[in-house]
Amino acid sequence: MTTRVLLWSPGFLGEIGGIEALARPMVQALHGNGFEFRVMATNTVLPEERTLSWNGVTVHSLPIYDALARKDLVAYAALRRRVREIEQDFDPHVVHVNHHHPGLVVHCDTMAGRRAAVVYTAHGWGFLTSEGSSHESIIGRLIRGADWLVGCAQSSVDAVCSLIPEMRDRSSLIRNAMPPPALQPAPLPWDPPLLLCIGRLVEQKGFDTAIDAMAMVDASVQLRIAGYGPDAERLAARIEQQRLGDRVHMLGGVAPEAVPALMNEATAVLMPSRGWEGLPMVAVEAALMARPLVASELPGLDEAFVPGQTGVAFPPGDAIALAQAIGYLLGRREEAEAMGQRARQRAMREFGWDAYIEAYGSLYERLARRESRVRSRESLSSR
Amino acid sequence: MSDLENRYLPDENEVTAKVIDGEAIIINLLTGVYYSMDGTGARVWEGIERGRSIDEISAAIASGYGIDPARVQADVHTLFRQLLDERMIRAVDAAAPVDAAAPVDAAPAAFSGSYQPPVLNVYRDMAEVLALDPPTPGVFDSLLKDPNA
């Protein structure tokens, strides 16, 4: 039996972010293992619905975010109708909701009569307030409507289950992983030391803390900030305000395949996040490229690296502490290099790609078998 | 006049709404809260849009399903309380003219399926979730040109 999986992945084609960077190779690998996928990409800047083929996988680009943001109910209703048609046509065994996003209101609204098993993957925990997990929220309804909850980190599983206890006996941990880059790690550069921040330019990522810290570290140190996002102008203004234009450089968006080479040019990777993190892919990728990490002490991030062993931790939002952490690392060259090597060994062990693909494949198959049994019983009883 | 005879209309200062494909979709313009109702709930909303009273809407629905109007009336009354609490509807002058051509008052064709009480689905976190992760413009274009890239 070929297992059919309908994957809701908001920025599957359009966005460069950790969740998307993970979803694309996951779909590619499982498609190669015989799973049949349809992908629903809802955070698209394309104005109209499109169907695309991506590496043999059908991807539906559905501008649901746009319709909801514009409060265009006619456009939204048309997209909802289209979602129903796609689900009916594809008849999935499993619907996999990868992270929360506004387009999932369609998923909630079309739950009645759905025959597929539903998997929800929680990438983080900060969005789960007691109100946000109630029956009167998109997130609360979609998690409660799921047959299985997956956390990308133990902190995600724990956070969801503490607010929605009924998920405890139908949840599991599948830690985020990444295929090992083909590029081998290069030695850490020291002349000059170069730091790297990479991610969406949003307040949650705390890149402004990194800029403030740069004003307090040795003047030879350089910082690159790579990524897109609504915070770009504010960060550029901060760089100018701190008179750091010759030491802090904003690179704009970087394609996922270019990230390993960019990391190879960095002495250390900074993750000054001040909000929630799931199990950030930047931390996993930095480890695979043998870069030490300087990161905020936050749940999720604390599963991605081991302070003192593979990097240095500091309190979120504390630019002085970040500057001290950078100074500590850059002043201990051998220790920094050893941290990078230990990070790589740990990542190969803890964030193995084959185990990740196997875990999702097994989960899909188990739920699909259960779903098939239900369908067979229904078919028999209707005769 | 009893509560059941009162007339209400969608509060257009608060909400925008459409009934499409038998489903009502409603967004509070001020708070961003999103609501949906299908089946009976959507029929009730259509009745409200036409300025019908609880009594009139309940009678039309009961007639459509061929069931006891009292059973429907209790459910519809509960829904009206919710809609008022959510400030989605406002009371109007009972003497105000109503849309006489509204089909909900006419003896409707029998509704398909069995009667289900109306349910108001509420999504209070819509505005918050919209703010969390907006699409990133500019990236899609290159991937669209060469999706295999």
Chai-1 contact restraints between the chains, C-beta under 6 A:
chainA,res_idxA,chainB,res_idxB,connection_type,confidence,min_distance_angstrom,max_distance_angstrom,comment,restraint_id
A,L13,B,L143,contact,1.0,0.0,6.0,A-B,restraint_1
A,G14,B,V139,contact,1.0,0.0,6.0,A-B,restraint_2
A,G14,B,F140,contact,1.0,0.0,6.0,A-B,restraint_3
A,E15,B,T136,contact,1.0,0.0,6.0,A-B,restraint_4
A,E15,B,V139,contact,1.0,0.0,6.0,A-B,restraint_5
A,I16,B,V139,contact,1.0,0.0,6.0,A-B,restraint_6
A,N43,B,P135,contact,1.0,0.0,6.0,A-B,restraint_7
A,V45,B,P135,contact,1.0,0.0,6.0,A-B,restraint_8
A,V45,B,P137,contact,1.0,0.0,6.0,A-B,restraint_9
A,V45,B,F140,contact,1.0,0.0,6.0,A-B,restraint_10
A,L52,B,P147,contact,1.0,0.0,6.0,A-B,restraint_11
A,W54,B,P147,contact,1.0,0.0,6.0,A-B,restraint_12
A,Y65,B,P135,contact,1.0,0.0,6.0,A-B,restraint_13
A,A69,B,L130,contact,1.0,0.0,6.0,A-B,restraint_14
A,K71,B,I27,contact,1.0,0.0,6.0,A-B,restraint_15
A,L73,B,K18,contact,1.0,0.0,6.0,A-B,restraint_16
A,L73,B,I25,contact,1.0,0.0,6.0,A-B,restraint_17
A,A77,B,I20,contact,1.0,0.0,6.0,A-B,restraint_18
A,H101,B,D133,contact,1.0,0.0,6.0,A-B,restraint_19
A,P102,B,V129,contact,1.0,0.0,6.0,A-B,restraint_20
A,P102,B,L130,contact,1.0,0.0,6.0,A-B,restraint_21
A,V105,B,Y123,contact,1.0,0.0,6.0,A-B,restraint_22
A,D109,B,S36,contact,1.0,0.0,6.0,A-B,restraint_23
A,G132,B,D125,contact,1.0,0.0,6.0,A-B,restraint_24
A,E136,B,V122,contact,1.0,0.0,6.0,A-B,restraint_25
A,E136,B,R124,contact,1.0,0.0,6.0,A-B,restraint_26
A,S137,B,R124,contact,1.0,0.0,6.0,A-B,restraint_27
A,S137,B,D125,contact,1.0,0.0,6.0,A-B,restraint_28
A,I138,B,Y123,contact,1.0,0.0,6.0,A-B,restraint_29
A,I138,B,D125,contact,1.0,0.0,6.0,A-B,restraint_30
A,I138,B,V129,contact,1.0,0.0,6.0,A-B,restraint_31
A,Y228,B,T136,contact,1.0,0.0,6.0,A-B,restraint_32
